[in-house]
Amino acid sequence: MLTSNAAVIRRSVLVGLVAALVLLAFYFLLVGLTSRSWEHSLELLIQDRYYVTAIAAGFGVQLGLFSYVFGKMEVQKTATKNT
């Protein structure tokens, strides 16, 4: 249960970073399995690094914001319940 704004922000940043890393890993795994060459997968990742980084960062921001809004609602619900 989240009890403070600092905890909500900390959790939201962590969720966003993990989401971005998971998306990067999924991209690398999917390209590696379909091309059957991990070297080719790494080459494509380096070649498309700006696009892949932008997409992963955007995905991380979206999930981080969702987590933030959800956490703020939980804090407010807890504060309302305690009054």
C-alpha positions as CSV (number, residue, x, y, z in Angstrom):
1,M,0.0,0.0,0.0
2,L,1.4,3.3,-1.0
3,T,1.2,5.9,1.7
4,S,3.1,9.0,0.5
5,N,3.6,11.0,-2.7
6,A,7.3,10.2,-2.6
7,A,6.5,6.5,-2.7
8,V,4.1,6.9,-5.6
9,I,6.7,8.8,-7.6
10,R,9.5,6.3,-6.8
11,R,7.3,3.4,-7.8
12,S,6.2,5.2,-11.0
13,V,9.7,5.9,-12.1
14,L,10.7,2.3,-11.4
15,V,7.7,0.9,-13.4
16,G,8.6,3.2,-16.3
17,L,12.2,2.1,-16.4
18,V,11.4,-1.6,-16.1
19,A,8.7,-1.3,-18.9
20,A,11.2,0.4,-21.2
21,L,13.9,-2.3,-20.5
22,V,11.3,-5.1,-21.0
23,L,10.3,-3.6,-24.4
24,L,13.9,-3.4,-25.5
25,A,14.5,-7.0,-24.4
26,F,11.4,-8.1,-26.3
27,Y,12.5,-6.4,-29.4
28,F,16.0,-7.9,-29.2
29,L,14.5,-11.4,-28.5
30,L,11.9,-11.2,-31.3
31,V,14.4,-10.0,-33.9
32,G,17.0,-12.6,-32.7
33,L,14.6,-15.5,-32.9
34,T,13.1,-14.6,-36.3
35,S,16.5,-13.9,-37.9
36,R,18.2,-16.8,-36.0
37,S,21.3,-14.7,-35.6
38,W,22.0,-12.7,-32.4
39,E,24.7,-10.7,-34.3
40,H,22.1,-9.6,-36.8
41,S,19.7,-8.7,-34.0
42,L,22.4,-6.6,-32.4
43,E,23.3,-4.9,-35.7
44,L,19.6,-4.0,-36.2
45,L,19.3,-2.7,-32.7
46,I,22.4,-0.5,-33.2
47,Q,21.2,0.7,-36.6
48,D,17.7,1.6,-35.4
49,R,18.8,2.8,-32.0
50,Y,17.2,6.2,-32.2
51,Y,13.8,4.8,-33.2
52,V,13.9,1.9,-30.8
53,T,15.0,4.2,-27.9
54,A,12.3,6.7,-28.7
55,I,9.6,4.0,-28.7
56,A,10.9,2.3,-25.6
57,A,11.1,5.7,-23.8
58,G,7.6,6.6,-24.8
59,F,6.3,3.2,-23.6
60,G,8.1,3.6,-20.3
61,V,6.7,7.1,-19.9
62,Q,3.1,5.9,-20.6
63,L,3.3,3.1,-18.1
64,G,5.0,5.3,-15.5
65,L,2.3,7.9,-15.9
66,F,-0.4,5.2,-15.6
67,S,1.3,3.9,-12.5
68,Y,1.5,7.4,-11.0
69,V,-2.2,8.1,-11.6
70,F,-3.2,4.8,-10.2
71,G,-0.9,5.3,-7.2
72,K,-2.4,8.8,-6.5
73,M,-5.9,7.4,-6.6
74,E,-4.9,4.7,-4.1
75,V,-3.3,7.3,-1.8
76,Q,-6.5,9.5,-2.0
77,K,-8.7,6.5,-1.4
78,T,-6.7,5.5,1.7
79,A,-6.7,9.1,3.0
80,T,-10.5,9.4,2.5
81,K,-11.1,6.0,4.2
82,N,-9.1,7.1,7.2
83,T,-11.1,10.3,7.8
